[in-house]
Amino acid sequence: MDATLRAIRLNVNKYAECLEFYRDVLGFKLHWGDDSTLIADFMLGSTMLAICRVAPSESGARRGSDDRVTIVLRVDDLDEEYARLKQRGVEFVTEPEDMPALHVRGARFRDPEGNLLEINVRLSG
């Protein structure tokens, strides 16, 4: 797979507290997001650290509350990578879908240890 490590996304329940911690306590420069967006990005070199408020209804991508981290891989063609990985036996927990809040179209799957990965492309616009 030709992919770029786009982000490590921390899936949080206490979004406001985490935003304050990373922005104000650690002093990470906020790249995008605020108190109302429920997702915020901090650029750390060429990799993004994202915090994302996890909705309780996001059960398709989560096994209960144990998915605290998502490894996000940016690909050139989501549908092509999705088909290629399915052909190789990867079982996806979500089909390719638009995720407007994250500004991406993506699909999620797990590695053999159960860690959550996402392949995505940026939504136009």
N, C-alpha and C positions, 0 to 999 in steps of 0.2 A: 504494500500500500504506500503510495506517495502522499504523505500527510505531514502537516505541521502541528506541533504542539501549540495549540491556540490558547488554552487556558486550563487552569486547575480551578474548578468551581466548588466552593464550599456551600453545601446545602444546609441552610440554617433556619432555625425556628425564631431566634431572637435577632431579627434583621437590624433593627435600630441600634441595638447594643453593639452588634458586630460592626456595623458601619462606623459608629463612633470609635470603636477600638482600633480598627485598621487605619482610619483616616486621622483621628485626633490623638490617639495614644501612641501608635507605632509611627505615625507621620507619613504613611503612604499617600502619594499624590493621587487624588481621585481623577480617573480618566473619563468615566461616564457614570451617571446615576445620581440619586439623591435620596432624601428621606421618603419620597413618595413613589419611587420607581420599583422598589422591592427587588432590585438587582443593581449591583454596583461593580464597576471594573476598576482595578488598580493595575497600571502597567509596571512590571518589575523587569526591567531590561526589555527583551523581546517577547516575554511571556506575560500573560494576563493572570492575575489572581482575581477571581470573581466571587462575590458572595450573592446568594440567591435565596430569597424567602421561599421555602418549600410549602406548597399548598397541600393541605391534608388529602385532597382528592387526587393527588398525583400518584396513585397506587400502581399504574401501569409501569412506571419507571423505577419504582421503589419496592423494596421488600420491607414493609413496615417502616420503621424509622432508622434503619441501620445504614442507609446510603448517605454518608456525610460528605463524600467527595465524589466528584465526577471528573474524569479525565476527558478533556474536550480536544478532538482532533479535527482540524480544518482540512477538507479535501476539495479537489477541483470539481468533481462531479459526484454528487451524493447518490444519485440513482445508479450510476455505474459501480461505485464502491459497494453500495448496498447489495446489488445483484452479485457482485464478485464474492463478497463475504458470505452471503447466503449459500452460494455454490460451494464454498469451502466448509460449510457446516456450521457457520455462526448462527445461533438462535437469537433473534432480536426480541427485546422486550417492548419496543415501540417500532411501528412502521415509520417510514419517512413522513414527517409532518411539519407544517409551518409552526414555528414557535415565536409569534410576534413580540412577546415580551422580551425575548432574548435576541431578537432581530436575526434569527437563523431558521433554516429548514434543516432538520436533523433526524437521526434515528439512534436509538440506544440499544446497547447489548452488554453482556457481562463476560468477563474473562473466566477461566476455570475456577478461580478462587472466589468469584462472585462480585468482583469490583465492577462498578458501573463505568462504561465508556460511552462517549457520544461522538459520532461522525457528523459533521455539519458543513453547510455552506451559508454564506451571508445572504439574507433576503435582499432583493433589490429595493431601492427606494429610500 
